[in-house]
Amino acid sequence: MKTVPVGVSARHIHLSPEHIEILFGKGYQLKEMKPLSQPGQYAAEETVAVIGPKGKFDKVRILGPARGKTQIEISRTDAYALGIPAPVRESGNIEGTPGAKIVGPAGEIEIEEGVIVAARHIHFHTSDAEKWGIRDKQLLRVRVKGERPLIFEDVIARVSDSFALDMHIDTDEANAAGVKNGGEAFILDD
């Protein structure tokens, strides 16, 4: 059986180096609070406020390290609360997406694009993908084991030598299945 650990992705933000400096001050470096499931990725100690037309979230966690472009990942419920029509997109695919206001302790910015609901996906190390016959960008069906088991369709396979095996779903999806971080998912054969 092709078993994958589940990681629940709460709302968070990835910042560019330029935006880190605007929000926190010139030369500022993020401080690692705890490592995440993917090698080299971490939850930073720092948080920011994200403001949309209808609402605001304080203490949105920054994930590090810095990225080329600033991106905010929220759930569909968060999108409604903020009043931002965020599309479901693969992380990094932010062209043409809505923006938001971001407020930090040293400044604020208004990004023109970058707010998404992240598409559910599984990170595969190349060796795991080869062992199971899975290709990068392949769409999978996955059964998530929880209080209310669900089958998720169109789960994107992301394959890289720098990834560790882990399925990422957002808080809405996790709540629907009654699953928490460290839960189990099973890739279904078509």
LINQUI-V347472 format. One record per residue. RES is the residue in three letters. PHI is phi as a letter, one per 30 degrees, with the letter a starting at -180 (999 if undefined). PSI is psi in whole degrees, 0 to 359 (* if undefined). OMEGA is omega in whole degrees, -180 to 180 (* if undefined). Layout:
BEGIN
res=RES phi=PHI psi=PSI omega=OMEGA
res=RES phi=PHI psi=PSI omega=OMEGA
END
This chain:
BEGIN
res=MET phi=999 psi=138 omega=-179
res=LYS phi=d psi=92 omega=-176
res=THR phi=c psi=136 omega=-178
res=VAL phi=b psi=136 omega=174
res=PRO phi=d psi=150 omega=-179
res=VAL phi=c psi=133 omega=173
res=GLY phi=c psi=129 omega=180
res=VAL phi=c psi=122 omega=-176
res=SER phi=c psi=107 omega=176
res=ALA phi=d psi=168 omega=178
res=ARG phi=e psi=140 omega=-180
res=HIS phi=a psi=175 omega=-178
res=ILE phi=b psi=142 omega=171
res=HIS phi=c psi=131 omega=-177
res=LEU phi=c psi=146 omega=172
res=SER phi=d psi=158 omega=178
res=PRO phi=e psi=320 omega=180
res=GLU phi=d psi=316 omega=-179
res=HIS phi=d psi=328 omega=175
res=ILE phi=e psi=316 omega=-179
res=GLU phi=d psi=321 omega=178
res=ILE phi=d psi=317 omega=-175
res=LEU phi=d psi=330 omega=-173
res=PHE phi=b psi=347 omega=179
res=GLY phi=j psi=154 omega=-177
res=LYS phi=e psi=132 omega=177
res=GLY phi=i psi=5 omega=-176
res=TYR phi=d psi=139 omega=176
res=GLN phi=c psi=133 omega=177
res=LEU phi=d psi=147 omega=178
res=LYS phi=c psi=128 omega=-179
res=GLU phi=d psi=127 omega=176
res=MET phi=c psi=312 omega=178
res=LYS phi=a psi=148 omega=178
res=PRO phi=d psi=153 omega=176
res=LEU phi=c psi=180 omega=-175
res=SER phi=d psi=333 omega=-180
res=GLN phi=c psi=132 omega=-177
res=PRO phi=e psi=133 omega=177
res=GLY phi=i psi=352 omega=-180
res=GLN phi=c psi=147 omega=-180
res=TYR phi=a psi=157 omega=170
res=ALA phi=d psi=127 omega=180
res=ALA phi=d psi=159 omega=175
res=GLU phi=d psi=331 omega=-173
res=GLU phi=d psi=149 omega=174
res=THR phi=b psi=164 omega=177
res=VAL phi=b psi=169 omega=172
res=ALA phi=c psi=140 omega=176
res=VAL phi=c psi=128 omega=-175
res=ILE phi=b psi=130 omega=176
res=GLY phi=c psi=183 omega=-179
res=PRO phi=d psi=331 omega=-176
res=LYS phi=c psi=345 omega=-174
res=GLY phi=a psi=180 omega=-176
res=LYS phi=b psi=141 omega=171
res=PHE phi=c psi=122 omega=173
res=ASP phi=d psi=160 omega=173
res=LYS phi=h psi=45 omega=174
res=VAL phi=d psi=122 omega=-175
res=ARG phi=d psi=137 omega=174
res=ILE phi=c psi=136 omega=174
res=LEU phi=c psi=137 omega=-179
res=GLY phi=c psi=170 omega=4
res=PRO phi=d psi=179 omega=179
res=ALA phi=e psi=152 omega=179
res=ARG phi=c psi=170 omega=179
res=GLY phi=d psi=324 omega=-180
res=LYS phi=b psi=148 omega=178
res=THR phi=d psi=136 omega=-178
res=GLN phi=b psi=135 omega=177
res=ILE phi=c psi=126 omega=179
res=GLU phi=c psi=122 omega=-177
res=ILE phi=b psi=168 omega=174
res=SER phi=d psi=170 omega=176
res=ARG phi=d psi=320 omega=178
res=THR phi=d psi=317 omega=176
res=ASP phi=d psi=318 omega=-179
res=ALA phi=e psi=317 omega=178
res=TYR phi=d psi=315 omega=-178
res=ALA phi=d psi=323 omega=179
res=LEU phi=d psi=339 omega=-176
res=GLY phi=i psi=31 omega=-180
res=ILE phi=c psi=121 omega=-180
res=PRO phi=d psi=68 omega=-176
res=ALA phi=d psi=128 omega=178
res=PRO phi=d psi=159 omega=173
res=VAL phi=d psi=122 omega=-177
res=ARG phi=b psi=156 omega=171
res=GLU phi=d psi=140 omega=180
res=SER phi=e psi=135 omega=-178
res=GLY phi=j psi=340 omega=-180
res=ASN phi=c psi=83 omega=-173
res=ILE phi=c psi=1 omega=-178
res=GLU phi=d psi=128 omega=177
res=GLY phi=i psi=9 omega=179
res=THR phi=d psi=163 omega=179
res=PRO phi=d psi=165 omega=178
res=GLY phi=c psi=189 omega=179
res=ALA phi=a psi=169 omega=174
res=LYS phi=c psi=137 omega=179
res=ILE phi=b psi=129 omega=-177
res=VAL phi=b psi=127 omega=176
res=GLY phi=c psi=182 omega=-178
res=PRO phi=d psi=337 omega=-177
res=ALA phi=c psi=351 omega=-178
res=GLY phi=l psi=185 omega=180
res=GLU phi=b psi=157 omega=178
res=ILE phi=b psi=159 omega=173
res=GLU phi=b psi=109 omega=178
res=ILE phi=d psi=140 omega=-178
res=GLU phi=d psi=334 omega=177
res=GLU phi=b psi=162 omega=176
res=GLY phi=k psi=1 omega=180
res=VAL phi=c psi=121 omega=-179
res=ILE phi=b psi=160 omega=162
res=VAL phi=c psi=114 omega=-174
res=ALA phi=d psi=132 omega=176
res=ALA phi=d psi=138 omega=178
res=ARG phi=d psi=142 omega=-175
res=HIS phi=a psi=164 omega=174
res=ILE phi=b psi=128 omega=172
res=HIS phi=d psi=126 omega=176
res=PHE phi=c psi=131 omega=166
res=HIS phi=d psi=148 omega=-177
res=THR phi=e psi=319 omega=-178
res=SER phi=d psi=321 omega=177
res=ASP phi=d psi=317 omega=180
res=ALA phi=d psi=316 omega=179
res=GLU phi=d psi=317 omega=-179
res=LYS phi=d psi=323 omega=-176
res=TRP phi=c psi=2 omega=179
res=GLY phi=i psi=38 omega=-178
res=ILE phi=c psi=136 omega=-179
res=ARG phi=c psi=153 omega=175
res=ASP phi=e psi=136 omega=179
res=LYS phi=i psi=2 omega=176
res=GLN phi=d psi=142 omega=176
res=LEU phi=c psi=131 omega=-174
res=LEU phi=c psi=159 omega=169
res=ARG phi=c psi=132 omega=-174
res=VAL phi=b psi=131 omega=176
res=ARG phi=c psi=122 omega=178
res=VAL phi=c psi=125 omega=-179
res=LYS phi=d psi=119 omega=179
res=GLY phi=a psi=195 omega=178
res=GLU phi=e psi=326 omega=179
res=ARG phi=b psi=80 omega=-174
res=PRO phi=e psi=142 omega=180
res=LEU phi=b psi=153 omega=171
res=ILE phi=c psi=121 omega=177
res=PHE phi=c psi=132 omega=176
res=GLU phi=c psi=166 omega=176
res=ASP phi=h psi=43 omega=175
res=VAL phi=d psi=121 omega=-175
res=ILE phi=d psi=129 omega=173
res=ALA phi=d psi=126 omega=176
res=ARG phi=c psi=117 omega=-172
res=VAL phi=c psi=130 omega=179
res=SER phi=a psi=152 omega=173
res=ASP phi=d psi=342 omega=-177
res=SER phi=c psi=3 omega=-179
res=PHE phi=c psi=155 omega=169
res=ALA phi=c psi=146 omega=-177
res=LEU phi=d psi=121 omega=-178
res=ASP phi=a psi=134 omega=174
res=MET phi=c psi=135 omega=178
res=HIS phi=c psi=122 omega=173
res=ILE phi=b psi=158 omega=-179
res=ASP phi=d psi=178 omega=-175
res=THR phi=d psi=325 omega=177
res=ASP phi=d psi=314 omega=-179
res=GLU phi=d psi=319 omega=179
res=ALA phi=d psi=318 omega=179
res=ASN phi=d psi=321 omega=180
res=ALA phi=d psi=324 omega=-179
res=ALA phi=c psi=348 omega=-177
res=GLY phi=i psi=41 omega=-179
res=VAL phi=c psi=150 omega=179
res=LYS phi=c psi=172 omega=174
res=ASN phi=e psi=137 omega=-180
res=GLY phi=i psi=1 omega=176
res=GLY phi=d psi=183 omega=-178
res=GLU phi=c psi=146 omega=174
res=ALA phi=b psi=154 omega=-177
res=PHE phi=b psi=125 omega=178
res=ILE phi=d psi=128 omega=-177
res=LEU phi=c psi=138 omega=175
res=ASP phi=d psi=135 omega=179
res=ASP phi=d psi=* omega=*
END
